Amino acid sequence: MSTLLLVFFSLTEIALLCIVIAFFVRLKKSEALLSRIQAKQEEFINRLHFNAQLENEMVATFEQRQGELAELNDELENKVRQLKKLMRQADEYTRSPQFLRQIVLDGHKSGKSPAQLARKAGLSLEEVELIINQSRNKR
């Protein structure tokens, strides 16, 4: 009976040893799985950090570009105002009697007809002829 008891306990110890070995094998697999999960989590966190940096850089660049665009818009508006002012001045100058008189006289010297000069200057034929006759009388 003692040998039987010894065999029973030995078999029980062997069974317990097998259970403990199986437990440690599963524990090692779980540790390996946990290590892989942690590595992937760290990689994911690194990607998130990189993406956050890219986003911050993009926002900063976008804000800078918005500022530059606002400045350019202000400059363009100033240029538009200046050009409009210059165009008004040019219109006033081109409608001035001295300028129209000069156009008529220069055109007459170059051999253009009074009708052509009237169309070019936006004057009547009589006005063009009057300017030409006044120029002749002054000489």
Secondary structure by P-SEA (a helix, b strand, c coil): caaaaaaaaaaaaaaaaaaaaaaaaaaaaaaaaaaaaaaaaaaaaaaaaaaaaaaaaaaaaaaaaaaaaaaaaaaaaaaaaaaaaaaaaaaaaaacaaaaaaaaaaaaaacccaaaaaaaacccaaaaaaaaaaaaaac
